Amino acid sequence: MNITGYQLTDVLNSKLSEHGMKKIPPQMIYNYIKKGYISHVVDEKGKKRVELTEAKRFITSYLSGDIQTKTSKETLMSHFEDV
């Protein structure tokens, strides 16, 4: 399963809101994709998409920089199902 940068932003912002943290704009995610901080694939229409496993990795990495608890990572990962 692949998701858009906007979908990735929605999930990340949801997690940030749960912890009372400032949300990020979608353009920040698209810039991270462009710069290669977030790996992506190109779909049949030529659009950049993020694989679900990469989205999980990025969100976990992003949150661990802001929230230094194991519980936060476990809570985040519990909201995803592997495809």
mmCIF file of the N, C-alpha and C atoms, coordinates in Angstrom:
data_MODEL
# 
_entry.id   MODEL 
# 
loop_
_atom_site.group_PDB 
_atom_site.id 
_atom_site.type_symbol 
_atom_site.label_atom_id 
_atom_site.label_alt_id 
_atom_site.label_comp_id 
_atom_site.label_asym_id 
_atom_site.label_entity_id 
_atom_site.label_seq_id 
_atom_site.pdbx_PDB_ins_code 
_atom_site.Cartn_x 
_atom_site.Cartn_y 
_atom_site.Cartn_z 
_atom_site.occupancy 
_atom_site.B_iso_or_equiv 
_atom_site.pdbx_formal_charge 
_atom_site.auth_seq_id 
_atom_site.auth_comp_id 
_atom_site.auth_asym_id 
_atom_site.auth_atom_id 
_atom_site.pdbx_PDB_model_num 
ATOM 1   N N  . MET A 1 1  ? 0.847  -1.180 0.000   1.00 0.00 ? 1  MET A N  1 
ATOM 2   C CA . MET A 1 1  ? 0.000  0.000  0.000   1.00 0.00 ? 1  MET A CA 1 
ATOM 3   C C  . MET A 1 1  ? 0.890  1.241  0.000   1.00 0.00 ? 1  MET A C  1 
ATOM 4   N N  . ASN A 1 2  ? 0.541  2.193  -0.824  1.00 0.00 ? 2  ASN A N  1 
ATOM 5   C CA . ASN A 1 2  ? 1.271  3.451  -0.906  1.00 0.00 ? 2  ASN A CA 1 
ATOM 6   C C  . ASN A 1 2  ? 0.333  4.599  -0.545  1.00 0.00 ? 2  ASN A C  1 
ATOM 7   N N  . ILE A 1 3  ? 0.887  5.622  0.093   1.00 0.00 ? 3  ILE A N  1 
ATOM 8   C CA . ILE A 1 3  ? 0.079  6.771  0.488   1.00 0.00 ? 3  ILE A CA 1 
ATOM 9   C C  . ILE A 1 3  ? 0.700  8.056  -0.054  1.00 0.00 ? 3  ILE A C  1 
ATOM 10  N N  . THR A 1 4  ? -0.104 9.097  -0.088  1.00 0.00 ? 4  THR A N  1 
ATOM 11  C CA . THR A 1 4  ? 0.373  10.395 -0.552  1.00 0.00 ? 4  THR A CA 1 
ATOM 12  C C  . THR A 1 4  ? 1.060  11.143 0.595   1.00 0.00 ? 4  THR A C  1 
ATOM 13  N N  . GLY A 1 5  ? 1.747  12.197 0.247   1.00 0.00 ? 5  GLY A N  1 
ATOM 14  C CA . GLY A 1 5  ? 2.356  13.048 1.257   1.00 0.00 ? 5  GLY A CA 1 
ATOM 15  C C  . GLY A 1 5  ? 1.318  13.675 2.173   1.00 0.00 ? 5  GLY A C  1 
ATOM 16  N N  . TYR A 1 6  ? 0.156  14.004 1.603   1.00 0.00 ? 6  TYR A N  1 
ATOM 17  C CA . TYR A 1 6  ? -0.925 14.572 2.420   1.00 0.00 ? 6  TYR A CA 1 
ATOM 18  C C  . TYR A 1 6  ? -1.436 13.559 3.437   1.00 0.00 ? 6  TYR A C  1 
ATOM 19  N N  . GLN A 1 7  ? -1.576 12.319 3.017   1.00 0.00 ? 7  GLN A N  1 
ATOM 20  C CA . GLN A 1 7  ? -2.022 11.280 3.949   1.00 0.00 ? 7  GLN A CA 1 
ATOM 21  C C  . GLN A 1 7  ? -1.000 11.061 5.049   1.00 0.00 ? 7  GLN A C  1 
ATOM 22  N N  . LEU A 1 8  ? 0.265  11.079 4.696   1.00 0.00 ? 8  LEU A N  1 
ATOM 23  C CA . LEU A 1 8  ? 1.327  10.950 5.694   1.00 0.00 ? 8  LEU A CA 1 
ATOM 24  C C  . LEU A 1 8  ? 1.270  12.115 6.677   1.00 0.00 ? 8  LEU A C  1 
ATOM 25  N N  . THR A 1 9  ? 1.044  13.317 6.165   1.00 0.00 ? 9  THR A N  1 
ATOM 26  C CA . THR A 1 9  ? 0.933  14.500 7.022   1.00 0.00 ? 9  THR A CA 1 
ATOM 27  C C  . THR A 1 9  ? -0.238 14.362 7.989   1.00 0.00 ? 9  THR A C  1 
ATOM 28  N N  . ASP A 1 10 ? -1.375 13.860 7.499   1.00 0.00 ? 10 ASP A N  1 
ATOM 29  C CA . ASP A 1 10 ? -2.549 13.685 8.363   1.00 0.00 ? 10 ASP A CA 1 
ATOM 30  C C  . ASP A 1 10 ? -2.253 12.755 9.530   1.00 0.00 ? 10 ASP A C  1 
ATOM 31  N N  . VAL A 1 11 ? -1.605 11.631 9.247   1.00 0.00 ? 11 VAL A N  1 
ATOM 32  C CA . VAL A 1 11 ? -1.291 10.674 10.314  1.00 0.00 ? 11 VAL A CA 1 
ATOM 33  C C  . VAL A 1 11 ? -0.308 11.294 11.308  1.00 0.00 ? 11 VAL A C  1 
ATOM 34  N N  . LEU A 1 12 ? 0.740  11.914 10.790  1.00 0.00 ? 12 LEU A N  1 
ATOM 35  C CA . LEU A 1 12 ? 1.733  12.526 11.675  1.00 0.00 ? 12 LEU A CA 1 
ATOM 36  C C  . LEU A 1 12 ? 1.101  13.635 12.513  1.00 0.00 ? 12 LEU A C  1 
ATOM 37  N N  . ASN A 1 13 ? 0.297  14.486 11.893  1.00 0.00 ? 13 ASN A N  1 
ATOM 38  C CA . ASN A 1 13 ? -0.340 15.576 12.637  1.00 0.00 ? 13 ASN A CA 1 
ATOM 39  C C  . ASN A 1 13 ? -1.294 15.049 13.699  1.00 0.00 ? 13 ASN A C  1 
ATOM 40  N N  . SER A 1 14 ? -1.945 13.939 13.429  1.00 0.00 ? 14 SER A N  1 
ATOM 41  C CA . SER A 1 14 ? -2.816 13.317 14.421  1.00 0.00 ? 14 SER A CA 1 
ATOM 42  C C  . SER A 1 14 ? -2.004 12.921 15.650  1.00 0.00 ? 14 SER A C  1 
ATOM 43  N N  . LYS A 1 15 ? -0.858 12.318 15.409  1.00 0.00 ? 15 LYS A N  1 
ATOM 44  C CA . LYS A 1 15 ? 0.012  11.900 16.516  1.00 0.00 ? 15 LYS A CA 1 
ATOM 45  C C  . LYS A 1 15 ? 0.572  13.122 17.260  1.00 0.00 ? 15 LYS A C  1 
ATOM 46  N N  . LEU A 1 16 ? 0.931  14.153 16.531  1.00 0.00 ? 16 LEU A N  1 
ATOM 47  C CA . LEU A 1 16 ? 1.453  15.362 17.174  1.00 0.00 ? 16 LEU A CA 1 
ATOM 48  C C  . LEU A 1 16 ? 0.380  16.015 18.035  1.00 0.00 ? 16 LEU A C  1 
ATOM 49  N N  . SER A 1 17 ? -0.860 16.044 17.541  1.00 0.00 ? 17 SER A N  1 
ATOM 50  C CA . SER A 1 17 ? -1.973 16.636 18.300  1.00 0.00 ? 17 SER A CA 1 
ATOM 51  C C  . SER A 1 17 ? -2.229 15.893 19.603  1.00 0.00 ? 17 SER A C  1 
ATOM 52  N N  . GLU A 1 18 ? -2.118 14.566 19.550  1.00 0.00 ? 18 GLU A N  1 
ATOM 53  C CA . GLU A 1 18 ? -2.328 13.759 20.753  1.00 0.00 ? 18 GLU A CA 1 
ATOM 54  C C  . GLU A 1 18 ? -1.385 14.165 21.879  1.00 0.00 ? 18 GLU A C  1 
ATOM 55  N N  . HIS A 1 19 ? -0.240 14.673 21.507  1.00 0.00 ? 19 HIS A N  1 
ATOM 56  C CA . HIS A 1 19 ? 0.771  15.050 22.498  1.00 0.00 ? 19 HIS A CA 1 
ATOM 57  C C  . HIS A 1 19 ? 0.867  16.562 22.677  1.00 0.00 ? 19 HIS A C  1 
ATOM 58  N N  . GLY A 1 20 ? -0.125 17.285 22.151  1.00 0.00 ? 20 GLY A N  1 
ATOM 59  C CA . GLY A 1 20 ? -0.164 18.734 22.313  1.00 0.00 ? 20 GLY A CA 1 
ATOM 60  C C  . GLY A 1 20 ? 0.940  19.461 21.577  1.00 0.00 ? 20 GLY A C  1 
ATOM 61  N N  . MET A 1 21 ? 1.421  18.860 20.504  1.00 0.00 ? 21 MET A N  1 
ATOM 62  C CA . MET A 1 21 ? 2.529  19.457 19.761  1.00 0.00 ? 21 MET A CA 1 
ATOM 63  C C  . MET A 1 21 ? 2.024  20.138 18.500  1.00 0.00 ? 21 MET A C  1 
ATOM 64  N N  . LYS A 1 22 ? 2.807  21.060 18.000  1.00 0.00 ? 22 LYS A N  1 
ATOM 65  C CA . LYS A 1 22 ? 2.453  21.834 16.812  1.00 0.00 ? 22 LYS A CA 1 
ATOM 66  C C  . LYS A 1 22 ? 2.397  20.940 15.573  1.00 0.00 ? 22 LYS A C  1 
ATOM 67  N N  . LYS A 1 23 ? 1.346  21.119 14.772  1.00 0.00 ? 23 LYS A N  1 
ATOM 68  C CA . LYS A 1 23 ? 1.197  20.377 13.521  1.00 0.00 ? 23 LYS A CA 1 
ATOM 69  C C  . LYS A 1 23 ? 2.164  20.917 12.474  1.00 0.00 ? 23 LYS A C  1 
ATOM 70  N N  . ILE A 1 24 ? 2.450  20.081 11.478  1.00 0.00 ? 24 ILE A N  1 
ATOM 71  C CA . ILE A 1 24 ? 3.332  20.508 10.394  1.00 0.00 ? 24 ILE A CA 1 
ATOM 72  C C  . ILE A 1 24 ? 2.524  20.643 9.109   1.00 0.00 ? 24 ILE A C  1 
ATOM 73  N N  . PRO A 1 25 ? 2.945  21.511 8.190   1.00 0.00 ? 25 PRO A N  1 
ATOM 74  C CA . PRO A 1 25 ? 2.235  21.663 6.923   1.00 0.00 ? 25 PRO A CA 1 
ATOM 75  C C  . PRO A 1 25 ? 2.595  20.531 5.953   1.00 0.00 ? 25 PRO A C  1 
ATOM 76  N N  . PRO A 1 26 ? 1.675  20.169 5.063   1.00 0.00 ? 26 PRO A N  1 
ATOM 77  C CA . PRO A 1 26 ? 1.961  19.112 4.087   1.00 0.00 ? 26 PRO A CA 1 
ATOM 78  C C  . PRO A 1 26 ? 3.201  19.404 3.240   1.00 0.00 ? 26 PRO A C  1 
ATOM 79  N N  . GLN A 1 27 ? 3.458  20.665 2.958   1.00 0.00 ? 27 GLN A N  1 
ATOM 80  C CA . GLN A 1 27 ? 4.607  21.003 2.118   1.00 0.00 ? 27 GLN A CA 1 
ATOM 81  C C  . GLN A 1 27 ? 5.923  20.551 2.747   1.00 0.00 ? 27 GLN A C  1 
ATOM 82  N N  . MET A 1 28 ? 5.966  20.504 4.071   1.00 0.00 ? 28 MET A N  1 
ATOM 83  C CA . MET A 1 28 ? 7.166  20.033 4.748   1.00 0.00 ? 28 MET A CA 1 
ATOM 84  C C  . MET A 1 28 ? 7.439  18.570 4.392   1.00 0.00 ? 28 MET A C  1 
ATOM 85  N N  . ILE A 1 29 ? 6.381  17.755 4.372   1.00 0.00 ? 29 ILE A N  1 
ATOM 86  C CA . ILE A 1 29 ? 6.533  16.346 4.001   1.00 0.00 ? 29 ILE A CA 1 
ATOM 87  C C  . ILE A 1 29 ? 6.967  16.226 2.550   1.00 0.00 ? 29 ILE A C  1 
ATOM 88  N N  . TYR A 1 30 ? 6.345  17.013 1.671   1.00 0.00 ? 30 TYR A N  1 
ATOM 89  C CA . TYR A 1 30 ? 6.722  16.954 0.258   1.00 0.00 ? 30 TYR A CA 1 
ATOM 90  C C  . TYR A 1 30 ? 8.175  17.397 0.047   1.00 0.00 ? 30 TYR A C  1 
ATOM 91  N N  . ASN A 1 31 ? 8.635  18.355 0.827   1.00 0.00 ? 31 ASN A N  1 
ATOM 92  C CA . ASN A 1 31 ? 10.043 18.749 0.745   1.00 0.00 ? 31 ASN A CA 1 
ATOM 93  C C  . ASN A 1 31 ? 10.954 17.626 1.225   1.00 0.00 ? 31 ASN A C  1 
ATOM 94  N N  . TYR A 1 32 ? 10.556 16.928 2.287   1.00 0.00 ? 32 TYR A N  1 
ATOM 95  C CA . TYR A 1 32 ? 11.339 15.785 2.771   1.00 0.00 ? 32 TYR A CA 1 
ATOM 96  C C  . TYR A 1 32 ? 11.401 14.683 1.719   1.00 0.00 ? 32 TYR A C  1 
ATOM 97  N N  . ILE A 1 33 ? 10.285 14.465 1.012   1.00 0.00 ? 33 ILE A N  1 
ATOM 98  C CA . ILE A 1 33 ? 10.274 13.472 -0.067  1.00 0.00 ? 33 ILE A CA 1 
ATOM 99  C C  . ILE A 1 33 ? 11.225 13.915 -1.175  1.00 0.00 ? 33 ILE A C  1 
ATOM 100 N N  . LYS A 1 34 ? 11.130 15.164 -1.565  1.00 0.00 ? 34 LYS A N  1 
ATOM 101 C CA . LYS A 1 34 ? 11.969 15.711 -2.638  1.00 0.00 ? 34 LYS A CA 1 
ATOM 102 C C  . LYS A 1 34 ? 13.460 15.613 -2.299  1.00 0.00 ? 34 LYS A C  1 
ATOM 103 N N  . LYS A 1 35 ? 13.797 15.884 -1.041  1.00 0.00 ? 35 LYS A N  1 
ATOM 104 C CA . LYS A 1 35 ? 15.197 15.864 -0.618  1.00 0.00 ? 35 LYS A CA 1 
ATOM 105 C C  . LYS A 1 35 ? 15.709 14.459 -0.309  1.00 0.00 ? 35 LYS A C  1 
ATOM 106 N N  . GLY A 1 36 ? 14.800 13.463 -0.320  1.00 0.00 ? 36 GLY A N  1 
ATOM 107 C CA . GLY A 1 36 ? 15.214 12.091 -0.080  1.00 0.00 ? 36 GLY A CA 1 
ATOM 108 C C  . GLY A 1 36 ? 15.213 11.664 1.372   1.00 0.00 ? 36 GLY A C  1 
ATOM 109 N N  . TYR A 1 37 ? 14.698 12.512 2.268   1.00 0.00 ? 37 TYR A N  1 
ATOM 110 C CA . TYR A 1 37 ? 14.617 12.130 3.681   1.00 0.00 ? 37 TYR A CA 1 
ATOM 111 C C  . TYR A 1 37 ? 13.546 11.056 3.878   1.00 0.00 ? 37 TYR A C  1 
ATOM 112 N N  . ILE A 1 38 ? 12.554 11.054 2.972   1.00 0.00 ? 38 ILE A N  1 
ATOM 113 C CA . ILE A 1 38 ? 11.507 10.048 2.977   1.00 0.00 ? 38 ILE A CA 1 
ATOM 114 C C  . ILE A 1 38 ? 11.586 9.344  1.623   1.00 0.00 ? 38 ILE A C  1 
ATOM 115 N N  . SER A 1 39 ? 11.836 8.042  1.644   1.00 0.00 ? 39 SER A N  1 
ATOM 116 C CA . SER A 1 39 ? 11.909 7.281  0.396   1.00 0.00 ? 39 SER A CA 1 
ATOM 117 C C  . SER A 1 39 ? 10.534 7.235  -0.250  1.00 0.00 ? 39 SER A C  1 
ATOM 118 N N  . HIS A 1 40 ? 10.515 7.212  -1.570  1.00 0.00 ? 40 HIS A N  1 
ATOM 119 C CA . HIS A 1 40 ? 9.238  7.186  -2.267  1.00 0.00 ? 40 HIS A CA 1 
ATOM 120 C C  . HIS A 1 40 ? 9.306  6.284  -3.498  1.00 0.00 ? 40 HIS A C  1 
ATOM 121 N N  . VAL A 1 41 ? 8.139  5.989  -4.020  1.00 0.00 ? 41 VAL A N  1 
ATOM 122 C CA . VAL A 1 41 ? 8.010  5.263  -5.280  1.00 0.00 ? 41 VAL A CA 1 
ATOM 123 C C  . VAL A 1 41 ? 7.184  6.148  -6.198  1.00 0.00 ? 41 VAL A C  1 
ATOM 124 N N  . VAL A 1 42 ? 7.267  5.884  -7.479  1.00 0.00 ? 42 VAL A N  1 
ATOM 125 C CA . VAL A 1 42 ? 6.484  6.637  -8.447  1.00 0.00 ? 42 VAL A CA 1 
ATOM 126 C C  . VAL A 1 42 ? 5.408  5.698  -8.990  1.00 0.00 ? 42 VAL A C  1 
ATOM 127 N N  . ASP A 1 43 ? 4.150  6.147  -8.913  1.00 0.00 ? 43 ASP A N  1 
ATOM 128 C CA . ASP A 1 43 ? 3.054  5.299  -9.381  1.00 0.00 ? 43 ASP A CA 1 
ATOM 129 C C  . ASP A 1 43 ? 2.921  5.364  -10.900 1.00 0.00 ? 43 ASP A C  1 
ATOM 130 N N  . GLU A 1 44 ? 1.934  4.638  -11.433 1.00 0.00 ? 44 GLU A N  1 
ATOM 131 C CA . GLU A 1 44 ? 1.754  4.558  -12.879 1.00 0.00 ? 44 GLU A CA 1 
ATOM 132 C C  . GLU A 1 44 ? 1.386  5.898  -13.514 1.00 0.00 ? 44 GLU A C  1 
ATOM 133 N N  . LYS A 1 45 ? 0.917  6.857  -12.706 1.00 0.00 ? 45 LYS A N  1 
ATOM 134 C CA . LYS A 1 45 ? 0.577  8.191  -13.210 1.00 0.00 ? 45 LYS A CA 1 
ATOM 135 C C  . LYS A 1 45 ? 1.726  9.178  -13.044 1.00 0.00 ? 45 LYS A C  1 
ATOM 136 N N  . GLY A 1 46 ? 2.861  8.691  -12.540 1.00 0.00 ? 46 GLY A N  1 
ATOM 137 C CA . GLY A 1 46 ? 4.017  9.553  -12.347 1.00 0.00 ? 46 GLY A CA 1 
ATOM 138 C C  . GLY A 1 46 ? 4.015  10.339 -11.052 1.00 0.00 ? 46 GLY A C  1 
ATOM 139 N N  . LYS A 1 47 ? 3.116  9.995  -10.139 1.00 0.00 ? 47 LYS A N  1 
ATOM 140 C CA . LYS A 1 47 ? 3.017  10.691 -8.848  1.00 0.00 ? 47 LYS A CA 1 
ATOM 141 C C  . LYS A 1 47 ? 3.877  9.990  -7.807  1.00 0.00 ? 47 LYS A C  1 
ATOM 142 N N  . LYS A 1 48 ? 4.511  10.779 -6.956  1.00 0.00 ? 48 LYS A N  1 
ATOM 143 C CA . LYS A 1 48 ? 5.339  10.224 -5.884  1.00 0.00 ? 48 LYS A CA 1 
ATOM 144 C C  . LYS A 1 48 ? 4.438  9.754  -4.746  1.00 0.00 ? 48 LYS A C  1 
ATOM 145 N N  . ARG A 1 49 ? 4.685  8.537  -4.280  1.00 0.00 ? 49 ARG A N  1 
ATOM 146 C CA . ARG A 1 49 ? 3.939  7.945  -3.181  1.00 0.00 ? 49 ARG A CA 1 
ATOM 147 C C  . ARG A 1 49 ? 4.915  7.355  -2.178  1.00 0.00 ? 49 ARG A C  1 
ATOM 148 N N  . VAL A 1 50 ? 4.471  7.256  -0.930  1.00 0.00 ? 50 VAL A N  1 
ATOM 149 C CA . VAL A 1 50 ? 5.292  6.705  0.147   1.00 0.00 ? 50 VAL A CA 1 
ATOM 150 C C  . VAL A 1 50 ? 4.721  5.344  0.529   1.00 0.00 ? 50 VAL A C  1 
ATOM 151 N N  . GLU A 1 51 ? 5.583  4.340  0.562   1.00 0.00 ? 51 GLU A N  1 
ATOM 152 C CA . GLU A 1 51 ? 5.131  3.016  0.987   1.00 0.00 ? 51 GLU A CA 1 
ATOM 153 C C  . GLU A 1 51 ? 4.814  3.058  2.473   1.00 0.00 ? 51 GLU A C  1 
ATOM 154 N N  . LEU A 1 52 ? 3.853  2.245  2.896   1.00 0.00 ? 52 LEU A N  1 
ATOM 155 C CA . LEU A 1 52 ? 3.395  2.265  4.284   1.00 0.00 ? 52 LEU A CA 1 
ATOM 156 C C  . LEU A 1 52 ? 4.524  1.990  5.271   1.00 0.00 ? 52 LEU A C  1 
ATOM 157 N N  . THR A 1 53 ? 5.405  1.065  4.941   1.00 0.00 ? 53 THR A N  1 
ATOM 158 C CA . THR A 1 53 ? 6.513  0.770  5.857   1.00 0.00 ? 53 THR A CA 1 
ATOM 159 C C  . THR A 1 53 ? 7.442  1.970  6.006   1.00 0.00 ? 53 THR A C  1 
ATOM 160 N N  . GLU A 1 54 ? 7.649  2.719  4.929   1.00 0.00 ? 54 GLU A N  1 
ATOM 161 C CA . GLU A 1 54 ? 8.479  3.923  4.997   1.00 0.00 ? 54 GLU A CA 1 
ATOM 162 C C  . GLU A 1 54 ? 7.764  5.005  5.795   1.00 0.00 ? 54 GLU A C  1 
ATOM 163 N N  . ALA A 1 55 ? 6.452  5.101  5.651   1.00 0.00 ? 55 ALA A N  1 
ATOM 164 C CA . ALA A 1 55 ? 5.680  6.082  6.421   1.00 0.00 ? 55 ALA A CA 1 
ATOM 165 C C  . ALA A 1 55 ? 5.802  5.792  7.916   1.00 0.00 ? 55 ALA A C  1 
ATOM 166 N N  . LYS A 1 56 ? 5.694  4.512  8.281   1.00 0.00 ? 56 LYS A N  1 
ATOM 167 C CA . LYS A 1 56 ? 5.854  4.121  9.684   1.00 0.00 ? 56 LYS A CA 1 
ATOM 168 C C  . LYS A 1 56 ? 7.240  4.491  10.194  1.00 0.00 ? 56 LYS A C  1 
ATOM 169 N N  . ARG A 1 57 ? 8.254  4.185  9.396   1.00 0.00 ? 57 ARG A N  1 
ATOM 170 C CA . ARG A 1 57 ? 9.625  4.483  9.789   1.00 0.00 ? 57 ARG A CA 1 
ATOM 171 C C  . ARG A 1 57 ? 9.811  5.975  10.006  1.00 0.00 ? 57 ARG A C  1 
ATOM 172 N N  . PHE A 1 58 ? 9.311  6.771  9.075   1.00 0.00 ? 58 PHE A N  1 
ATOM 173 C CA . PHE A 1 58 ? 9.477  8.217  9.184   1.00 0.00 ? 58 PHE A CA 1 
ATOM 174 C C  . PHE A 1 58 ? 8.744  8.772  10.402  1.00 0.00 ? 58 PHE A C  1 
ATOM 175 N N  . ILE A 1 59 ? 7.489  8.361  10.587  1.00 0.00 ? 59 ILE A N  1 
ATOM 176 C CA . ILE A 1 59 ? 6.715  8.883  11.714  1.00 0.00 ? 59 ILE A CA 1 
ATOM 177 C C  . ILE A 1 59 ? 7.365  8.502  13.036  1.00 0.00 ? 59 ILE A C  1 
ATOM 178 N N  . THR A 1 60 ? 7.797  7.269  13.157  1.00 0.00 ? 60 THR A N  1 
ATOM 179 C CA . THR A 1 60 ? 8.472  6.824  14.378  1.00 0.00 ? 60 THR A CA 1 
ATOM 180 C C  . THR A 1 60 ? 9.736  7.634  14.603  1.00 0.00 ? 60 THR A C  1 
ATOM 181 N N  . SER A 1 61 ? 10.496 7.825  13.551  1.00 0.00 ? 61 SER A N  1 
ATOM 182 C CA . SER A 1 61 ? 11.730 8.599  13.639  1.00 0.00 ? 61 SER A CA 1 
ATOM 183 C C  . SER A 1 61 ? 11.437 10.048 14.015  1.00 0.00 ? 61 SER A C  1 
ATOM 184 N N  . TYR A 1 62 ? 10.451 10.644 13.376  1.00 0.00 ? 62 TYR A N  1 
ATOM 185 C CA . TYR A 1 62 ? 10.093 12.039 13.648  1.00 0.00 ? 62 TYR A CA 1 
ATOM 186 C C  . TYR A 1 62 ? 9.644  12.207 15.096  1.00 0.00 ? 62 TYR A C  1 
ATOM 187 N N  . LEU A 1 63 ? 8.768  11.323 15.552  1.00 0.00 ? 63 LEU A N  1 
ATOM 188 C CA . LEU A 1 63 ? 8.279  11.429 16.925  1.00 0.00 ? 63 LEU A CA 1 
ATOM 189 C C  . LEU A 1 63 ? 9.367  11.159 17.952  1.00 0.00 ? 63 LEU A C  1 
ATOM 190 N N  . SER A 1 64 ? 10.268 10.239 17.659  1.00 0.00 ? 64 SER A N  1 
ATOM 191 C CA . SER A 1 64 ? 11.307 9.935  18.637  1.00 0.00 ? 64 SER A CA 1 
ATOM 192 C C  . SER A 1 64 ? 12.249 11.116 18.819  1.00 0.00 ? 64 SER A C  1 
ATOM 193 N N  . GLY A 1 65 ? 12.309 11.993 17.836  1.00 0.00 ? 65 GLY A N  1 
ATOM 194 C CA . GLY A 1 65 ? 13.105 13.209 17.984  1.00 0.00 ? 65 GLY A CA 1 
ATOM 195 C C  . GLY A 1 65 ? 12.434 14.210 18.897  1.00 0.00 ? 65 GLY A C  1 
ATOM 196 N N  . ASP A 1 66 ? 11.096 14.155 18.969  1.00 0.00 ? 66 ASP A N  1 
ATOM 197 C CA . ASP A 1 66 ? 10.333 15.100 19.777  1.00 0.00 ? 66 ASP A CA 1 
ATOM 198 C C  . ASP A 1 66 ? 9.835  14.500 21.084  1.00 0.00 ? 66 ASP A C  1 
ATOM 199 N N  . ILE A 1 67 ? 9.497  13.222 21.048  1.00 0.00 ? 67 ILE A N  1 
ATOM 200 C CA . ILE A 1 67 ? 8.937  12.551 22.216  1.00 0.00 ? 67 ILE A CA 1 
ATOM 201 C C  . ILE A 1 67 ? 9.852  11.385 22.555  1.00 0.00 ? 67 ILE A C  1 
ATOM 202 N N  . GLN A 1 68 ? 10.541 11.464 23.640  1.00 0.00 ? 68 GLN A N  1 
ATOM 203 C CA . GLN A 1 68 ? 11.580 10.492 23.964  1.00 0.00 ? 68 GLN A CA 1 
ATOM 204 C C  . GLN A 1 68 ? 11.081 9.341  24.829  1.00 0.00 ? 68 GLN A C  1 
ATOM 205 N N  . THR A 1 69 ? 9.913  8.788  24.522  1.00 0.00 ? 69 THR A N  1 
ATOM 206 C CA . THR A 1 69 ? 9.426  7.675  25.327  1.00 0.00 ? 69 THR A CA 1 
ATOM 207 C C  . THR A 1 69 ? 9.102  6.481  24.453  1.00 0.00 ? 69 THR A C  1 
ATOM 208 N N  . LYS A 1 70 ? 9.370  5.314  24.966  1.00 0.00 ? 70 LYS A N  1 
ATOM 209 C CA . LYS A 1 70 ? 9.063  4.079  24.247  1.00 0.00 ? 70 LYS A CA 1 
ATOM 210 C C  . LYS A 1 70 ? 7.554  3.937  24.076  1.00 0.00 ? 70 LYS A C  1 
ATOM 211 N N  . THR A 1 71 ? 6.793  4.369  25.064  1.00 0.00 ? 71 THR A N  1 
ATOM 212 C CA . THR A 1 71 ? 5.337  4.255  25.011  1.00 0.00 ? 71 THR A CA 1 
ATOM 213 C C  . THR A 1 71 ? 4.766  4.985  23.804  1.00 0.00 ? 71 THR A C  1 
ATOM 214 N N  . SER A 1 72 ? 5.286  6.138  23.478  1.00 0.00 ? 72 SER A N  1 
ATOM 215 C CA . SER A 1 72 ? 4.781  6.903  22.343  1.00 0.00 ? 72 SER A CA 1 
ATOM 216 C C  . SER A 1 72 ? 4.954  6.123  21.051  1.00 0.00 ? 72 SER A C  1 
ATOM 217 N N  . LYS A 1 73 ? 6.091  5.477  20.866  1.00 0.00 ? 73 LYS A N  1 
ATOM 218 C CA . LYS A 1 73 ? 6.337  4.686  19.668  1.00 0.00 ? 73 LYS A CA 1 
ATOM 219 C C  . LYS A 1 73 ? 5.394  3.495  19.610  1.00 0.00 ? 73 LYS A C  1 
ATOM 220 N N  . GLU A 1 74 ? 5.199  2.837  20.744  1.00 0.00 ? 74 GLU A N  1 
ATOM 221 C CA . GLU A 1 74 ? 4.304  1.680  20.779  1.00 0.00 ? 74 GLU A CA 1 
ATOM 222 C C  . GLU A 1 74 ? 2.872  2.087  20.452  1.00 0.00 ? 74 GLU A C  1 
ATOM 223 N N  . THR A 1 75 ? 2.446  3.226  20.986  1.00 0.00 ? 75 THR A N  1 
ATOM 224 C CA . THR A 1 75 ? 1.106  3.719  20.703  1.00 0.00 ? 75 THR A CA 1 
ATOM 225 C C  . THR A 1 75 ? 0.961  4.030  19.224  1.00 0.00 ? 75 THR A C  1 
ATOM 226 N N  . LEU A 1 76 ? 1.935  4.680  18.655  1.00 0.00 ? 76 LEU A N  1 
ATOM 227 C CA . LEU A 1 76 ? 1.903  5.010  17.231  1.00 0.00 ? 76 LEU A CA 1 
ATOM 228 C C  . LEU A 1 76 ? 1.794  3.751  16.388  1.00 0.00 ? 76 LEU A C  1 
ATOM 229 N N  . MET A 1 77 ? 2.641  2.791  16.640  1.00 0.00 ? 77 MET A N  1 
ATOM 230 C CA . MET A 1 77 ? 2.676  1.587  15.823  1.00 0.00 ? 77 MET A CA 1 
ATOM 231 C C  . MET A 1 77 ? 1.409  0.760  15.967  1.00 0.00 ? 77 MET A C  1 
ATOM 232 N N  . SER A 1 78 ? 0.719  0.884  17.088  1.00 0.00 ? 78 SER A N  1 
ATOM 233 C CA . SER A 1 78 ? -0.514 0.115  17.285  1.00 0.00 ? 78 SER A CA 1 
ATOM 234 C C  . SER A 1 78 ? -1.630 0.579  16.359  1.00 0.00 ? 78 SER A C  1 
ATOM 235 N N  . HIS A 1 79 ? -1.500 1.756  15.768  1.00 0.00 ? 79 HIS A N  1 
ATOM 236 C CA . HIS A 1 79 ? -2.520 2.280  14.861  1.00 0.00 ? 79 HIS A CA 1 
ATOM 237 C C  . HIS A 1 79 ? -2.317 1.847  13.423  1.00 0.00 ? 79 HIS A C  1 
ATOM 238 N N  . PHE A 1 80 ? -1.264 1.117  13.144  1.00 0.00 ? 80 PHE A N  1 
ATOM 239 C CA . PHE A 1 80 ? -0.969 0.655  11.798  1.00 0.00 ? 80 PHE A CA 1 
ATOM 240 C C  . PHE A 1 80 ? -1.107 -0.860 11.716  1.00 0.00 ? 80 PHE A C  1 
ATOM 241 N N  . GLU A 1 81 ? -1.504 -1.325 10.586  1.00 0.00 ? 81 GLU A N  1 
ATOM 242 C CA . GLU A 1 81 ? -1.503 -2.751 10.319  1.00 0.00 ? 81 GLU A CA 1 
ATOM 243 C C  . GLU A 1 81 ? -0.604 -2.974 9.115   1.00 0.00 ? 81 GLU A C  1 
ATOM 244 N N  . ASP A 1 82 ? 0.250  -3.990 9.181   1.00 0.00 ? 82 ASP A N  1 
ATOM 245 C CA . ASP A 1 82 ? 1.103  -4.275 8.031   1.00 0.00 ? 82 ASP A CA 1 
ATOM 246 C C  . ASP A 1 82 ? 0.259  -4.811 6.889   1.00 0.00 ? 82 ASP A C  1 
ATOM 247 N N  . VAL A 1 83 ? 0.660  -4.427 5.707   1.00 0.00 ? 83 VAL A N  1 
ATOM 248 C CA . VAL A 1 83 ? -0.060 -4.879 4.511   1.00 0.00 ? 83 VAL A CA 1 
ATOM 249 C C  . VAL A 1 83 ? 0.604  -6.097 3.948   1.00 0.00 ? 83 VAL A C  1 
# 
